Amino acid sequence: MAKAKTDTAAKLPLNTILAGDCIEVMNGLPEASVDLIFADPPYNLQLKGDLHRPDNSRVDAVDDDWDQFDSFRAYDRFTRAWLKAARRVLKPNGAIWVIGSYHNIFRVGAELQNQGYWILNDVIWRKSNPMPNFRGKRLTNAHETMIWASRNEAAKYTFNYEALKALNEGIQMRSDWVLPICTGHERLKDENGNKAHPTQKPEALLHRVLVGTTNPGDVVLDPFFGTGTTGAVAKMLGRDFIGIEREEAYRKVAEKRIARVRRLDREALETTRPKRAQPRVPFGQLVERGMLRPGEVLISPRGQTARVRADGTLIAGEARGSIHQVGAALESAPSCNGWTYWHFRRDGKKIPIDILRQQIRAEMV
């Protein structure tokens, strides 16, 4: 299995921007070779004429050829084809993010389900500094929608819950993300001082996506690479990327941009690991190694006591069993995390037994 994985990786054009049509290029990549896809497809905005501000200056809107489709039927054919090609290159446990606006995201979402993808979340990117609605005939369009989906319902997709929680100051990450659009120094310009790309996404958005749903060393594919936000953030975070972009001007900007990015060192790439991913340490191992002795007294938060037995169980009056069972019995609760519940004394200080478990885990690294 390891050799097959190495052989597949060797065939991939890692950390490269490929020129051409995304469907044709994806169909030429090895099957089941990519961990994550971030896709920012054409929105099919259906703009009718120029848009002007109240001072009559023209808005630099998305009116490029790549966003023009003759009909919804044509756009649906395109969506069906690129999502099929994307699913082929995803690993069995791979996942995809697709971002869009009200013009296209509902059509994309339906096709994702038609092809067997399993939708995990829809995330609202609420723009803290959206462009105003100049005509005053609709609500200010202040958000875009991202769909996060695994390759199929059974896929064991990557989700770094603890890392996203840490990123959010210890609070569970929600599905509404408030982030600014690209402005100032982050907005890339061409040689004439104009926007290099009309829909450049902020690096903060990709940072959150990649920290939350990939690991260092994973392969991230962006079939609509544009000016390379996905590649720049992937390189910084120690992920490999593959970009596909048909427009030469965008490729040139992206290559220069990514060349300037410095990859973070190994220590900086480490993120908070989920507790379930840490090595399991039985309480009895603490007793076997003499870190706690049979007969030693453990203390609960309310001052109740239990004695350690030679087989790693506890006894407290009529209650006998594991550190979890005895703690639950004393609290008349359905369950109890004994690792955080019980303490022992050393030099007159109360110390949680979890400190001893962490010492053993540190030896396993």
Order of alpha helices (4+ residues) and beta strands (2+ residues): alpha-beta-alpha-beta-alpha-beta-alpha-beta-beta-alpha-beta-alpha-beta-alpha-beta-alpha-alpha-alpha-beta-beta-beta-beta-alpha-alpha-beta-beta-alpha
